[in-house]
Amino acid sequence: MIYLILCILSSTGIFLVFKFIDKKNLPSFPVILINYLVASALGFMINRDPEQFAVVLNAPWIPLSILIGFLFIVMFFLVARSSAEAGISITTVAGKMSVVFPIAFSIVIDPSDSLTFIKAAGIAATLTGVMLTIYQPGNMISSRSRIYIPILLFVGMGLVDSLVKFAQHKYISNNESALFSAVLFTMAFLTGMVILPFTKKRFSNFKKAPIWFWGVILGIVNFGSIYLMLFALNHVDEFGAGIDSSVIFGANNIGIVSLSVLSGLVIFHEKLRPVNWTGIVISLIAILLFTVS
């Protein structure tokens, strides 16, 4: 349980860091780039087995890791933009509700998985919850970015989760999962290095101490969100019993959504309309449906 709690705190920390750097008017790109450098370094520091490093050179999942690494950095840009435009509460719900995509994808590729009535209800509740959560009445032109960016985040993170699930289903064994995560962060960092020469103030921002501070913090919580989830999934007690994966994923998403919404209200004084609260409640119900399915 301690690993699950730490995973929830780490994942919530990602959204909080982006909100903090927006409040401090710091550019997000150098923070994101440093974050991936730190996350990949942590991953390789933990994976010290030289035989595992040799696996990377001939791994069949390298093309997938390049694609996912690129999508990682794109999604982080969307998280940063959505946190600034739509708020941390809406951003978190849009991102975490993307769990509907890997669930649907699993039903397609895994013969042992099937579409039940509860899962179908959960998918429908997810889509309804996301739309109500990000709904902003009034001038649609001024609110366009507050609506479209969370939708892109919802679809994009769902695609990333589905690709990671496919890679693990097709190629990744249990003893390669941590190394695979480290390689994903490295690919995201290398993608960022390719983009760097085309950004404004491409080198001067890295001279600022706050950029490095928030980049390191983001890298730690980003790595922790994946690494601690693996620990939670693999943990067994002294009696050899563990927690079902569906329960862990459901509890993890509920915890992240709840803690992020609470943080947005308390720390950043975000305002939500009744329709947004309705969407958040429906989203939590959707996660519970997936948990019991």
Backbone as a ProteinNet text record, in pm:
[ID]
protein_1_A
[PRIMARY]
MIYLILCILSSTGIFLVFKFIDKKNLPSFPVILINYLVASALGFMINRDPEQFAVVLNAPWIPLSILIGFLFIVMFFLVARSSAEAGISITTVAGKMSVVFPIAFSIVIDPSDSLTFIKAAGIAATLTGVMLTIYQPGNMISSRSRIYIPILLFVGMGLVDSLVKFAQHKYISNNESALFSAVLFTMAFLTGMVILPFTKKRFSNFKKAPIWFWGVILGIVNFGSIYLMLFALNHVDEFGAGIDSSVIFGANNIGIVSLSVLSGLVIFHEKLRPVNWTGIVISLIAILLFTVS
[TERTIARY]
82.3	0	85.6	202.5	288.8	338.8	366.1	411.8	302.4	178.1	65.9	46.3	56.4	42.1	152.6	275.4	387.3	371	314	288.5	185.9	80.3	-22.6	38.1	121	185.6	278	353.1	444.6	368.5	263	185.1	116.4	63.7	2.8	106.5	228.6	337.5	368.1	348.3	373.2	284.1	154.8	60.8	88.1	127.5	155.4	277.8	381.5	502.6	471.1	391.9	357.1	276.3	192.3	115.6	207.1	304	397.4	483.9	536.1	622.2	541.5	411	326.6	306.5	283.7	264.9	389.9	506.9	632.6	681.2	597.4	629.1	761.2	786.3	906	873.2	964.7	939.9	935.9	841	822.1	922.5	969.2	1052.6	1181.8	1262.5	1386.2	1359.1	1249.3	1213.6	1182.2	1106.9	1072.9	1198.1	1289.7	1411.5	1497.9	1516.7	1594.7	1526.3	1394.2	1317	1348.9	1353.7	1380	1524.2	1616	1755.3	1766.6	1701.5	1704.6	1635	1516.4	1441.1	1517.5	1580.4	1657.1	1780.6	1846.2	1963.4	1925.9	1812.2	1766.1	1738.9	1677.9	1647.7	1771.6	1872.3	1994.9	2079.4	2068.2	2139.1	2083.6	1952.4	1890.9	1919.6	1923.4	1951.9	2102.4	2172.9	2319.2	2371	2282.6	2323.8	2372	2501.7	2552.9	2487.3	2438.7	2371.3	2239.5	2172.5	2049	2076.9	2187.9	2223.4	2246.3	2303.2	2328.8	2199.2	2092.7	1963.3	1912.3	1941.9	1889.6	1935	2058.3	2115.6	2037.3	1982.9	1911.7	1763.8	1712.8	1574.5	1475.9	1375	1275.7	1183.1	1184	1095	1157	1277.2	1343.4	1259.9	1205.4	1121.8	1002.5	939.7	828.1	874.3	991.3	1040.2	1069.9	1115.2	1140.4	1009.3	906.4	776.3	715.4	718.6	661.3	739	871.4	953.6	918.7	895	853.1	717	624.4	491.3	496.9	590.6	607.1	628.1	721.6	755.6	643	572	455.8	346.6	323.4	220.7	256.9	384.6	425.1	401.9	421.7	389.1	239.5	157.4	12.5	-28.5	36.1	6.5	39.7	155.9	196.7	98.7	59.6	-31.4	-170.9	-217.2	-349.8	-358	-251.7	-250.1	-260.9	-196.4	-199.9	-333.8	-388.3	-509.4	-637.1	-644.3	-768.6	-765.2	-645.7	-635.2	-593.4	-540.7	-486.8	-596.1	-714.7	-822.8	-869.8	-900.3	-947.6	-839.1	-714.6	-602.8	-585.4	-591.1	-573.5	-683.1	-808.1	-919.8	-907.5	-876.7	-863.4	-751.4	-641	-528	-554.6	-608.1	-626.2	-743.1	-842.4	-953.9	-915.2	-796	-748.4	-726.2	-742.6	-730.9	-830.1	-934.5	-1032.7	-968.2	-865.4	-801.7	-725.6	-633.5	-566.7	-660.8	-770.9	-868.4	-934.5	-977.8	-1038.9	-937.1	-813.2	-708.1	-678.7	-679.7	-655.2	-763.6	-886.8	-997.7	-975.9	-917.1	-894.4	-779.7	-666	-545.8	-531.6	-602.2	-586.3	-706.2	-685	-796.5	-864	-789.9	-846.8	-930.7	-927.4	-1003.9	-1129.1	-1235.7	-1361.3	-1435.9	-1525.3	-1605.7	-1729.4	-1731.2	-1845.7	-1936.4	-2055.6	-2148.8	-2089.8	-2020.3	-1962.6	-1852.2	-1769.3	-1663.4	-1722.7	-1828.5	-1894	-1952.8	-2012.5	-2066.4	-1955	-1839.7	-1726.1	-1672.1	-1665.6	-1619.5	-1714.7	-1846.4	-1945	-1937.4	-1920.6	-1909.3	-1783.4	-1676	-1551	-1566.8	-1621.8	-1639.3	-1732	-1838.8	-1931.5	-1863	-1789	-1721.6	-1619.2	-1541.4	-1439.6	-1504.6	-1609.6	-1674.6	-1736.3	-1797.9	-1858.1	-1751.1	-1640.8	-1534.8	-1469.8	-1449	-1380	-1477	-1608.9	-1706.6	-1696.6	-1692.3	-1686.3	-1792.5	-1904.4	-2008.5	-1962.3	-2029.6	-1994	-1932.1	-1837.4	-1772.5	-1683.2	-1725.3	-1648.6	-1514.9	-1504.5	-1378.1	-1272.6	-1309.8	-1212.8	-1181.9	-1273.3	-1254.5	-1204	-1172.4	-1138.4	-1019.5	-912.1	-794.4	-822.1	-916	-952	-1026.9	-1080.6	-1155.3	-1071.5	-1010.5	-939.5	-812.7	-738.9	-613.6	-637.1	-732.2	-760.1	-808.5	-884.1	-928.3	-808.3	-715.8	-593.2	-512.4	-507.6	-436.1	-502.3	-634.1	-711.2	-680.4	-683.9	-658.2	-510.9	-422.4	-279.3	-227.4	-267	-221.4	-280.7	-402.4	-459.9	-380.2	-331.5	-248.3	-116.1	-54.9	72.2	53.9	-50.4	-74.9	-100.8	-170.5	-200	-72.8	16.1	142.2	232	235.2	314.6	258.1	125.5	61.8	93	89.9	122.6	266.9	359.3	500.6	520.7	456.3	470.3	403.2	289.3	218	296.1	362.8	427.8	574.7	645.5	790.5	848.6	791.5	861.1	831.3	937.3	923	934	902.8	901.4	1036.9	1145.6	1276.7	1328.6	1254.8	1295.7	1211.4	1108.6	1013.7	1078.4	1163.9	1229.2	1326.4	1400.7	1494.9	1420.3	1308.4	1226.5	1181.4	1139.8	1098	1213.6	1332.9	1449.6	1481.8	1466.8	1494.1	1391.2	1266	1162.7	1200.2	1244.7	1284.1	1403.9	1495.9	1612.3	1571.1	1480	1431.7	1360.7	1283.8	1216.6	1318.8	1425.2	1531.4	1601	1632.1	1699.3	1609.8	1479.4	1383.9	1385.5	1389.8	1396.4	1523.3	1633.5	1760.9	1756.1	1681.1	1664.4	1581	1480.3	1392.4	1460.2	1551.3	1612.5	1666.4	1741.5	1796.9	1691	1566	1460.4	1374	1410	1332.6	1392.7	1310.1	1357.3	1444	1546.9	1638.7	1683.4	1726.9	1749.3	1855.2	1949.3	2053.3	2052.2	2007.3	2014.5	1927.4	1813.7	1724.8	1789.8	1885.5	1950.1	2049.4	2070.9	2158.2	2083	1951.6	1869.5	1850.3	1880.6	1870.3	1728.7	1622.8	1486.9	1450.6	1503.7	1477.2	1529.8	1651.1	1711.4	1640.9	1602.2	1533.6	1404.9	1319.4	1191.1	1209.7	1313	1340.8	1379.8	1463.1	1504.1	1385.1	1305.2	1187.2	1091.7	1068.6	978.2	1033.3	1163.9	1224.8	1209.6	1223.7	1211.7	1068.9	970.1	831.2	784.6	836.5	800	850.1	976.3	1030.6	958.5	932.5	865.7	726.6	656.5	519.8	514.4	618.9	623.4	689.1	803	880	802.5	736.8	660.4	534.9	477.2	364.5	406	525.8	576	591.2	642.5	655.2	518	419.6	285.5	224.2	246	189.2	255.8	384.8	459.5	465	413.4	427.4	337.3	394.7	318.7	351.3	253.6	275.9	345.5	359.2	431	357.9	230.8	153.4	151.4	224.9	232.1	115.1	34.8	-82.7	-53.7	-109.1	-95	-231.3	-229.6	-353.4	-374.8	-499.5	-530.9	-489.4	-440.7	-394	-506.7	-629.2	-740.4	-769.6	-756.1	-777.9	-670.9	-545.6	-434.9	-452.3	-483.1	-501.4	-620	-728.8	-845.6	-817.3	-755.7	-723.6	-622.7	-527.6	-426.4	-491.5	-579.3	-645.1	-738.3	-812.1	-899.7	-817.6	-705.8	-620.1	-561.8	-516.2	-455	-558.4	-674.7	-779.7	-823.8	-849	-897.4	-793.8	-669.3	-564.4	-533.6	-537.2	-508.8	-619.3	-744.5	-856.3	-848.6	-820.7	-807.9	-692.4	-580.9	-465.2	-497.7	-569	-607.1	-695.8	-785.6	-877.2	-806.3	-722.7	-660.5	-539.1	-449.5	-323.4	-340.3	-414	-422.2	-557.4	-649.1	-780.7	-854.1	-849.1	-918.1	-1068.8	-1141.1	-1287	-1346.6	-1438	-1507.1	-1656.5	-1720.9	-1865.6	-1933.7	-2062.8	-2134.8	-2126.2	-2128	-2119.6	-1984	-1877	-1744.8	-1737.7	-1797.5	-1802.1	-1878.6	-1986.6	-2062.4	-1975.4	-1895.7	-1805.4	-1700.9	-1647	-1546.4	-1607.2	-1728.3	-1796	-1821.5	-1868.2	-1892.2	-1761.3	-1651.7	-1521.1	-1476.5	-1497.7	-1462.9	-1548.2	-1675.6	-1763.3	-1712.2	-1664.3	-1610.7	-1491.3	-1401.6	-1284.7	-1328.2	-1428.7	-1479.5	-1537.7	-1604.9	-1659.6	-1549.1	-1439.5	-1326.6	-1262.8	-1264.4	-1203.7	-1277.4	-1409.7	-1489.5	-1518.9	-1480	-1513	-1426.8
-121.2	0	126.1	119.6	237.6	276.9	175.6	205.8	274.9	232	292.9	438	462.5	598.8	689.1	639.5	718.1	741.3	643.2	658.6	768.1	770.2	874.3	1011.7	1023.3	1150.9	1194.6	1099.7	1132.8	1179.1	1107	1142.2	1277.1	1302.9	1433.5	1543.2	1510.4	1607.9	1658.2	1574.1	1616	1734.3	1722.4	1830.4	1954.7	1934.7	2048.3	2126.1	2055.4	2123.5	2212.1	2161.7	2242.3	2365.5	2352.5	2468.5	2570	2522	2611.9	2688.7	2620.1	2689.7	2789.4	2760	2857.8	2981.1	2959.7	3070.9	3157.3	3095.7	3167.6	3217.7	3199.6	3245.4	3187.8	3063.2	2995.7	2921	2918.3	2842.7	2693.6	2625.5	2483.7	2392.9	2430.3	2338.7	2300.3	2396	2354.6	2272.7	2301.4	2221.5	2078.1	2062.8	1929.9	1854.8	1923.8	1859.1	1810.5	1894.8	1855.2	1739.7	1743.9	1637.6	1501.6	1494.1	1365.4	1321.5	1415.5	1381.6	1319.1	1380.3	1330.2	1194.8	1180.9	1055.5	940.1	965.2	859.3	822.6	923.4	896.6	811.2	842	761.1	617.2	601.3	467.3	384.1	442.1	367.3	347.2	437.6	417.9	297.7	278.4	164.6	35.1	39.9	-78.2	-87.6	-143.3	-148.6	-280.1	-370.3	-499	-479.2	-501.7	-480.9	-571	-687.9	-777.2	-716.1	-639.9	-573.8	-462.5	-390.2	-285.5	-343	-462.7	-525.9	-560.1	-582.6	-615.2	-501.1	-377	-259.8	-256.2	-297.9	-285.2	-364.1	-478.7	-564	-581.7	-495.4	-510.6	-483.4	-568.8	-547.2	-429.3	-379.7	-269.9	-132	-126.2	3.1	97.8	52.9	145.5	199.4	113.4	158.7	259.7	236.3	326.4	464.8	469.1	598	674.2	603.4	666.3	712.4	625.2	660.5	773.1	771.2	878.2	1012.8	1013.8	1138.1	1183.6	1090.1	1125	1171.4	1115.7	1159.1	1309.7	1358.9	1500.9	1587.6	1538.2	1610.9	1619.2	1508	1506.7	1598.6	1607.6	1697	1842.2	1875.4	2009.4	2036.4	1937.5	1955.1	1966.5	1889.4	1900.9	2041.3	2091.9	2225.9	2331.3	2319.1	2416.9	2405.2	2282	2262	2307.8	2284.5	2329.8	2480.8	2548.5	2694.8	2747.8	2682.1	2732.3	2687.5	2558.8	2502.8	2474.7	2474.1	2448.2	2305.5	2285.1	2154.5	2049.6	2090.4	1993.9	1933.2	2018.1	1972	1893.5	1940.9	1872.4	1731.7	1717.1	1586.2	1489.4	1535	1447.6	1405.5	1501	1468.8	1368.5	1384.6	1293.9	1155.6	1147.5	1018.1	939.6	1007.3	935.9	868.2	899	832.7	683.8	637.1	495.1	413	478.5	408.2	351.6	417.6	371.7	240.3	229.2	99.9	-12.5	21.3	-82.2	-136.4	-44.9	-87.1	-159.8	-110	-171.5	-312.9	-330.1	-462.2	-561.4	-513.4	-600.4	-650.9	-565.5	-601.9	-701.1	-677.8	-758	-876.8	-875.8	-983	-1077.7	-1202.2	-1297	-1326.9	-1312.9	-1342	-1226.8	-1112.4	-996.3	-983.6	-934.2	-922.6	-797.3	-753.1	-634.4	-675.2	-638.4	-667.5	-545	-565.9	-454.1	-345	-385.9	-288.1	-207.9	-275.4	-204.3	-106.3	-150.7	-61.5	60.4	38.6	150.6	243	184.4	264.5	351.2	295.5	372.2	488.1	459.7	564.9	673.4	631.8	728.4	811.7	750.4	823.1	935.5	902.4	1003.2	1116	1078.7	1179.8	1266.8	1202.3	1275.4	1374.7	1333.1	1422.6	1544	1521.4	1632.1	1731.9	1682.7	1772.1	1844.3	1776.2	1836.7	1954.2	1942.5	2048.2	2149.3	2127.1	2217.4	2357.6	2455.8	2596	2674.8	2710.3	2787	2929.4	2994.5	3133.8	3145.1	3232.9	3261.1	3145.1	3069.6	2952.6	2990.3	3108.5	3148.6	3170.9	3242.2	3268.7	3144.2	3045.5	2924.1	2807.3	2832.9	2723.1	2642.1	2710.5	2638.1	2562.6	2613.6	2546.1	2416.9	2401.2	2281.3	2187.3	2241.1	2156.4	2094.3	2170.2	2117.4	1999.3	2006.8	1887.4	1768	1794	1683.8	1617.8	1699.2	1645.3	1566.1	1617	1547.6	1413.7	1412.9	1290.8	1184.3	1223.7	1128.2	1088.7	1187.8	1162.1	1070.5	1095.8	1010.2	871.1	862	730.9	653.1	723.8	660.3	612.9	697.3	660.2	536.4	535.8	421.4	294.7	307.9	191.2	136.5	225.5	181.2	114.1	169.9	108.1	-29.7	-39.4	-167.9	-269	-222.7	-312.9	-362	-269.7	-306.8	-410.3	-387.7	-481.2	-615.4	-610.7	-732.8	-814.8	-745.7	-812.5	-847	-757.1	-770.9	-772.7	-695.2	-666.6	-770.6	-833.5	-924.4	-844.9	-909.3	-838.5	-778.7	-851.7	-802	-693.4	-663	-555.6	-429.5	-434.3	-322.7	-193	-201.2	-79.8	-23.3	-113.2	-68.9	-7.3	-67.4	-12.9	129.1	151.9	285.7	385	340.9	429	465.4	368.8	395.6	493.4	481.7	575.5	718.3	737.1	870.8	921.9	831.4	870.8	914.2	839.9	875.6	1010.2	1035.6	1164.2	1276.5	1252.1	1352.4	1380.4	1274.7	1292.7	1367.1	1339	1412.7	1560.3	1588.4	1726.9	1796	1723.2	1781.6	1816.8	1737.5	1768.8	1895.6	1912.7	2029.9	2154.7	2139	2251.8	2362.7	2332.7	2441.8	2530.5	2483.6	2560.4	2638.8	2636.9	2707.8	2845.1	2932.9	3065.4	3054.8	3138	3138.6	2995.7	2926.6	2783.1	2743.6	2832.8	2797.6	2886.5	3009.3	3102.8	3060.6	2992.7	2951.3	2850	2774.2	2671.1	2729.9	2859.3	2926.2	2968.2	2950.3	2994.8	2880.6	2910	2808.3	2753.5	2837.9	2783	2680.8	2699	2602.9	2465.6	2461.9	2334.8	2276.9	2364.4	2316.6	2244.1	2310.7	2249.3	2133.2	2137	2025.8	1900.1	1917.5	1802.9	1747.5	1837	1792	1716.3	1771.6	1706.3	1570.6	1561.7	1435.2	1328.3	1368.2	1272.5	1219.2	1309.4	1263.4	1189.8	1228.6	1161.6	1017.6	999.9	864.9	784.7	849.4	780.2	732.9	809.6	773	639	606.7	479.6	370.2	404.7	306.1	254.9	345.4	305.9	226.8	255.5	176.9	32	10.8	-124.9	-196.7	-125.5	-185	-222	-133.6	-160	-282.8	-296.5	-409.6	-541.4	-537.3	-659.6	-693.8	-604.4	-624.7	-737.6	-821.1	-924.5	-915.8	-951.5	-945.2	-1071.9	-1083.2	-1198.2	-1329.6	-1321.6	-1442.1	-1476.4	-1397.3	-1422.2	-1368.9	-1281.8	-1227.1	-1085.6	-1053.2	-919.6	-859	-736.1	-666.9	-678.9	-705.8	-716.6	-589.3	-605.9	-490.9	-391.9	-443.6	-353.4	-265.6	-322.6	-245.4	-139	-173.3	-78.6	36.7	4.9	110.8	199.7	138.2	216.8	306.4	250.4	329.3	438.8	407.2	505.7	624.8	597.6	706	787.5	718.8	790.1	881.6	829.4	907.9	1029.7	1012.6	1123.5	1231	1188.4	1285.1	1360.6	1287.6	1351.1	1446.7	1401.9	1484.7	1605.4	1588.9	1700.2	1805.4	1760.1	1854.5	1930.3	1857.6	1921.8	2021.5	1984.6	2075	2200.2	2181.9	2296.3	2393.4	2339	2423.7	2495.3	2421	2474.8	2561.8	2511.9	2581.8	2693.6	2664.9	2761.3	2831.4	2798.6	2864.6	2859.5	2741.4	2725.6	2720.7	2769.5	2773.3	2671	2590.5	2492.7	2519.2	2510.4	2526	2395.1	2401.5	2278.3	2169.9	2210.9	2111.9	2042.9	2116.7	2055.2	1956.7	1994.4	1902.9	1775.6	1791.2	1674.6	1582.3	1641.7	1563.3	1489.7	1554.2	1490.6	1372.5	1390.1	1281.9	1163.2	1191.7	1084.8	1014.7	1090.7	1032.3	937.9	977	889.4	762.9	776.7	659.6	567.3	626.1	546.3	463.4	525.1	452.9	337.7	361.9	256.2	141.3	173.6	69.8	-17.1	48.3	-28.9	-114.6	-64.7	-138.3	-268.4	-265.8	-385	-471	-425.2	-502.4	-627.5
0	0	0	67.2	74.9	-63.9	-148.7	-284.4	-364.9	-346.3	-417.6	-373.6	-243.1	-192.2	-247.9	-249.9	-303.5	-453.5	-524.2	-667.8	-691.7	-610.7	-623.6	-598.1	-495.1	-463.7	-577.3	-634.6	-744.4	-867.9	-903.3	-1022.1	-1005.5	-886.4	-860	-866.7	-822.5	-826.1	-965.5	-1068.1	-1206.4	-1242.2	-1213.4	-1245.1	-1161	-1035	-948.2	-995.7	-1039	-1086.6	-1205.9	-1300.3	-1417.7	-1378.6	-1278.8	-1233.4	-1165.4	-1088.7	-1021.6	-1121.4	-1224.5	-1319.8	-1402.9	-1422.6	-1491	-1402.7	-1273.9	-1182.1	-1171.9	-1186.2	-1176.7	-1312.3	-1417.4	-1552.7	-1604.5	-1573.5	-1622.4	-1751.5	-1848.1	-1971.6	-1942.5	-2002.8	-1971.6	-2041.7	-2161.4	-2238.4	-2166.8	-2117.5	-2049.5	-1924.5	-1854.3	-1736.9	-1779.3	-1889.1	-1940.5	-1984	-2049.2	-2098.8	-1982.6	-1882.3	-1764.8	-1692.8	-1688.3	-1624.2	-1685.5	-1817.1	-1880.9	-1862.4	-1854.6	-1826.2	-1687.2	-1589.9	-1452.2	-1442.4	-1505.5	-1498.3	-1562.2	-1677.9	-1743.2	-1661.5	-1600.9	-1516.8	-1396.4	-1334.6	-1221.2	-1262.8	-1380.3	-1428.1	-1452	-1514.7	-1543.2	-1418	-1321.6	-1194.9	-1119.8	-1128.3	-1060	-1135.4	-1268.7	-1350.9	-1374.5	-1279.6	-1288.4	-1347.8	-1381.2	-1436.9	-1579.9	-1609	-1744.9	-1849.1	-1806.6	-1900.9	-1948.5	-1862.5	-1902.7	-2002.5	-1984.3	-2079.3	-2218.3	-2225.4	-2354.5	-2426.8	-2351.1	-2411.2	-2498.1	-2457.3	-2526.7	-2671.8	-2697.6	-2831	-2935.4	-2897.4	-2992.5	-2957.1	-2871.3	-2825.7	-2938.9	-2956.6	-3062.6	-3035	-2909.6	-2873.6	-2892.8	-2950.6	-2971	-3058.7	-3174.9	-3254	-3175.7	-3096.5	-3013.9	-2909.8	-2850.8	-2747.8	-2805.3	-2931.5	-2996.6	-3015.1	-3063.6	-3084.1	-2951.5	-2850.7	-2721.2	-2655.7	-2669.5	-2614.2	-2674.9	-2805.9	-2872.8	-2820.8	-2806.9	-2756.7	-2611.5	-2534.5	-2396.1	-2387.9	-2467.1	-2457.7	-2513.8	-2615.6	-2667.3	-2561	-2491.1	-2387.2	-2271.1	-2239.7	-2131.4	-2170	-2297.2	-2343.9	-2326.3	-2360.3	-2346	-2199.7	-2111.4	-1968.7	-1919	-1960.7	-1919.1	-1969.7	-2097.8	-2157.1	-2095.7	-2076.7	-2021.8	-1876.3	-1798.3	-1659.2	-1651.2	-1746.8	-1748.2	-1799	-1902.7	-1967.1	-1895.6	-1861.6	-1808.8	-1659.4	-1599.6	-1456.9	-1427.4	-1307.4	-1270.3	-1255.2	-1207.8	-1186	-1317.4	-1414.2	-1544.6	-1616.9	-1607.3	-1673.1	-1618.9	-1487.5	-1425.9	-1466.9	-1463.6	-1501.1	-1646.9	-1735.7	-1878.6	-1901.9	-1828.5	-1845.7	-1789.4	-1667.8	-1603.7	-1661.9	-1718	-1778	-1909.5	-1958.7	-2080.6	-2058.5	-1933.2	-1904	-1986.4	-2038	-2120.3	-2246.9	-2299.9	-2423.3	-2404.3	-2307	-2290.1	-2249.4	-2178.8	-2144.3	-2270.5	-2357.8	-2484.5	-2572.2	-2572.9	-2653.5	-2604.8	-2472.5	-2415.6	-2456.4	-2463.4	-2504.3	-2646.9	-2730	-2870.4	-2886.1	-2816.1	-2840.2	-2746.5	-2633.1	-2534.7	-2540.7	-2583.3	-2594.5	-2460.3	-2350.9	-2219	-2164.8	-2234	-2190.6	-2276.3	-2218	-2291.8	-2248.3	-2335	-2305.8	-2226.6	-2098.8	-2014	-2007	-1950.5	-1936	-1846.8	-1740.2	-1647.3	-1716.1	-1796.6	-1868.2	-1969.1	-2039	-2134.8	-2064	-1947.2	-1869.1	-1823.2	-1788.1	-1746.5	-1858.6	-1980.4	-2096.2	-2124.8	-2121.1	-2145.7	-2038.2	-1912.1	-1802.9	-1816.4	-1864.2	-1883.6	-1984	-2099.8	-2204	-2156.8	-2086.9	-2034.4	-1930	-1839.6	-1733.5	-1784.9	-1884.4	-1941.1	-2006.1	-2084	-2153.7	-2055.2	-1947.3	-1848.8	-1766.4	-1740.5	-1660.1	-1731.7	-1862	-1936.1	-1996.6	-1977.1	-2038.3	-1979.1	-2066.1	-2024.9	-2100.9	-2035.1	-2104.1	-2130.9	-2225.2	-2254.9	-2392.3	-2404.6	-2532.5	-2573.6	-2673.2	-2715.3	-2775.5	-2835.9	-2897.5	-2790.5	-2683.1	-2577.6	-2496.4	-2498.2	-2418.6	-2502.5	-2628.9	-2719.8	-2669.5	-2626.5	-2580.6	-2451.6	-2369.6	-2245.8	-2272.6	-2393.1	-2428.2	-2514.7	-2620.1	-2715.2	-2657	-2576.5	-2523.5	-2429.6	-2333.6	-2253	-2335	-2442.8	-2529.3	-2596.5	-2649	-2709.7	-2607.4	-2484.6	-2377.7	-2347.5	-2343	-2317.2	-2422.4	-2549.4	-2658.4	-2662.3	-2647.4	-2657.7	-2548.5	-2424.8	-2315.3	-2326.7	-2381	-2406.1	-2508.8	-2612.9	-2715.6	-2656.5	-2573.2	-2509.7	-2422.5	-2338.5	-2250.8	-2330.3	-2442.6	-2526.2	-2589.8	-2635	-2694.9	-2591.9	-2471.3	-2364.9	-2331.3	-2325	-2296.2	-2406.6	-2533.1	-2644.2	-2634.6	-2602.6	-2591.3	-2481	-2366.5	-2255.8	-2286.5	-2355.7	-2390.7	-2493.3	-2585.4	-2697.2	-2669.8	-2600.2	-2591.7	-2450.5	-2358.3	-2233.2	-2127.1	-2076.1	-1962.7	-1832.7	-1722	-1593.9	-1558.6	-1587.9	-1548.7	-1642.7	-1750.6	-1841.6	-1825.8	-1742.5	-1736.2	-1688.3	-1585.5	-1535.1	-1637.9	-1704	-1806.6	-1924.3	-1960.7	-2068.6	-2036	-1910.9	-1869	-1879.9	-1838.5	-1845.6	-1990.4	-2080.4	-2222.4	-2278.9	-2237.3	-2282.5	-2244.1	-2120.6	-2076.1	-2155.9	-2187.3	-2266.6	-2406.5	-2467.7	-2600.7	-2599.3	-2492.7	-2479.9	-2466.7	-2391.2	-2374.9	-2507.4	-2582	-2711	-2810	-2805.1	-2889.1	-2853.5	-2724.7	-2680.2	-2725.4	-2727.5	-2772.5	-2920.9	-2998.3	-3140.5	-3157.6	-3071.9	-3079.8	-3027	-2932.4	-2861.9	-2952.9	-3060.6	-3143.6	-3208.8	-3214.3	-3280.4	-3181.7	-3053.5	-2952.3	-2923.7	-2867.7	-2828.4	-2703.7	-2697.5	-2583	-2552.1	-2656.8	-2646.7	-2544.7	-2514.7	-2418.6	-2293.9	-2306.8	-2194.7	-2076.6	-2104.6	-1995.9	-1902.8	-1954.3	-1873.2	-1772.4	-1778.6	-1681.7	-1555.9	-1554.9	-1442.8	-1342.4	-1217.8	-1112.4	-1095.9	-1101.5	-1085.8	-1193.7	-1314.9	-1422.7	-1383.4	-1330.4	-1290	-1167.6	-1075.5	-954.8	-990.9	-1070.1	-1105.2	-1201.7	-1286.3	-1376.1	-1301	-1197.5	-1115.7	-1038.3	-978.9	-904.5	-996.4	-1115	-1210.2	-1253.1	-1274.9	-1314.3	-1207.9	-1081.1	-970.9	-960.8	-962.3	-948.6	-1074.2	-1190.3	-1315.1	-1314.8	-1277.6	-1269	-1162	-1047.8	-938.5	-974.8	-1059.3	-1094.9	-1168.2	-1243.9	-1316.3	-1231.9	-1173.3	-1097	-976.5	-904.2	-785.9	-823.2	-940.6	-987.7	-1010.7	-1067.2	-1087.8	-953.7	-853	-720.7	-664.2	-683.4	-632.3	-699.1	-829.1	-902.7	-864.2	-832.1	-803.5	-654.1	-570	-425.6	-376.3	-289.3	-219.9	-71.7	12.6	157.2	205.8	338.9	395.3	373	336.2	308.1	159.2	79.6	-63.6	-142.2	-80.1	-147.1	-196.8	-311.7	-367	-396.4	-447.6	-482.5	-632.8	-673.2	-815.4	-889	-1010.2	-1088.7	-1114.3	-1139.2	-1166	-1045	-925.2	-802.9	-787.9	-818.1	-807	-904.4	-1030.4	-1129.6	-1094.1	-1049	-1011.3	-893	-786.9	-668.7	-702	-788.9	-829.1	-898.8	-994.5	-1068.1	-979.4	-892.3	-800.1	-709.9	-659.1	-571	-639.7	-763.9	-837.9	-868.9	-918.7	-951.3	-826	-718	-595.6	-537.9	-528.5	-469.5	-556.5	-688.2	-778.2	-773.3	-771.3	-760.5	-628.3	-519.9	-389.1	-388	-450.4	-456.4	-536.6	-648.4	-729.9	-654.9	-572.3	-496.5	-381.2	-307.7	-187	-218.9	-304.8	-330.3	-432.3	-541	-651.2	-660.2	-569.4	-563	-696.8	-761	-888.2	-865.9	-964.6	-957.4	-1054.3	-1003.4	-1086.8	-1081.2	-1197.5	-1204.4	-1164.1	-1128.9	-1092.9	-1200.7	-1327.9	-1435.5	-1434.3	-1397.7	-1388.5	-1272.1	-1157.9	-1043.9	-1079.7	-1155.9	-1200.8	-1284.7	-1373.9	-1456.8	-1374.4	-1271.1	-1185.8	-1110.8	-1059.3	-987.9	-1081.6	-1202.9	-1300.9	-1335.9	-1345.7	-1376.3	-1266	-1140.1	-1028.6	-1029.5	-1065.2	-1077.6	-1188	-1297.8	-1408.2	-1362.1	-1283.5	-1234.8	-1143.6	-1059.6	-972	-1053.5	-1164.3	-1251.2	-1310.8	-1351.8	-1405	-1296.8	-1173.1	-1062.2	-1034.5	-1043	-1009.2	-1130.4	-1250.3	-1371.6	-1384.3
[MASK]
+++++++++++++++++++++++++++++++++++++++++++++++++++++++++++++++++++++++++++++++++++++++++++++++++++++++++++++++++++++++++++++++++++++++++++++++++++++++++++++++++++++++++++++++++++++++++++++++++++++++++++++++++++++++++++++++++++++++++++++++++++++++++++++++++++++++++++++++++++++++++++++++++++++

